[in-house]
């Protein structure tokens, strides 16, 4: 298991008010290890994150590419 501390986020509003988010942050693992990385996750209309076991259904490649483009435009250091 891991906790994730969000440092940066971009999102797309989708039907029903939920948002598909692309996030950069720090993973803190139960064994004491940590590392930085990226993830896709859904955010409910009330602002809460959707609890999922490490998976987010991405509706289309176009949505994924739009989120990546948004991150590039905001100057994220994607590598």
N, C-alpha and C positions, 0 to 999 in steps of 0.2 A: 504494500500500500504506500501511497504518497500523498502529501499535501502539496497544493500548488498555490504559490503567491503570485498573483497577477501583477505584472509591471506595465504592460501595454495591451490595449485591446482595440480592435476595429470590429464593426458589426454591420449586418444587413438586416433590415426589417423584412419579415416574411408574413404570409397570411396568418391571421389570428393574433397578430401583435407580438409573436415570439421573434427573437433575433438569433441569427446564426452568427457566432462570434469566432474570431481568430485571435488567439492570445499568445503573448510571450511572457514568460515568467520563470520562477525558480521552483523546481521540484525538490521537496524535502522528503526523503525516504525514511521508513520506519527503522532501517538499520543504521541510521545516522548519516548516510551519504546524501549528497545533493548534486544538482546540476541544472543548467538552464536549458530551456527548450520551448517548443511551440505546441499549441493544441487548438482544435476546433471544438466548440461546445455550444449548446443552446442556452439561451437566457429567456425565461418566461416573461410574459407581459408585466408581472409584478416586480421584475428585476432579479429574482432568484435564479441561480444556475440550475440546470436540469441535472439531477444526479444520474449518472450513467457509469457503467463499468469500463471506462476508458474509450468509449465509442460515441461518435456523433454522426448521425445520418446527414450527409451533405447532399442536398437535392440535385445539384448539377455541377459539372466541371466549371460552368460559367460562374456560379456562385463562389466556388473556391478561388478561381482566378481573380474575381473582383475583390475579394478580401485580401488576397496577396498583393494586388495592385494598390489597394488602399494603404497597406502597411508600407510598401515601397515609397509611395507618395509622402507618407508621414516621416520618412527617413529612418525606418527601422533598419538595423544592421542585420539583414537576413544573410545567413551563411550556412 
